[in-house]
Amino acid sequence: LLAGLDAGRRFRAIEHDWDTIVREQEAALTRQLERRMESALERARTAVDLASQAALRASPGSALFQQLESVRERTGIDALALFTHGGDLLAWAGDHRGSLPESVRRVQSGTHFAERPLYSYLYVSKPVGGNRQHVVAAMLMETGLVQDHGAISFTGSFEERTGARPVFRSGGGVDADWVLVEGTDTIVHARFERMTQAQAREQVEQ
């Protein structure tokens, strides 16, 4: 009886207060996205800080690979790499699906977003002081594959927790729910796929 009464109330709200429901839902999702992106970026920045320190201390060889892997596991990012400023790979830890953009291999600092059909990544780079090297942290933001159980992306994790899926695109966007700006550059923006009234009714029925 209680379930029936609650469902009836929610059906009436969907019918008569849909605009209010959408506004409240979007505001709540945006707050969650901001918190989770802030945490993800903080982990990536911590990773490049620790990796640059390790690169300064370690001699070339397997020890550096192990230290990068230790940093990667500690921060929970997908991949860490050490490059020369010319783009040559020196050390690597983690998994990266698809090729690494040439610009990321050579750009020494900052945050970059690579939007691709299958795998889109957010990168954070930092130079290693005085060594003509830089470290890059990579985070898998979304995948274009409908079923890809081997790739746990940010959007997949967010959707699993909230039921809503953010879509990330390069640069700025109209009516974006979230944007990442560095200086005067808009690196990436995200917006949520809007739920329809039919989908909302289906959720209540389930």
Buried (B, 14 or more C-beta within 10 A) or exposed (E): EEEEEEEEEBBEBBEEEBEEBBEEBBEEBBEBBEEBBEEBBEBBBBBBBBBBBBBEEBEEEEEBBBBBBBBBEEBEBBBBBBBBBEBEEBBBBBEBBBEBBEEBBBBBEBBBBBBBEEBBBBBBBBBBEEBEBBBBBBBBBBBEBEEBEEBEBBBBEBBEEBEBBBBBBBEBBEEBBBBBEEEEEBBBBBBBEEBEEEEBBEEBEE
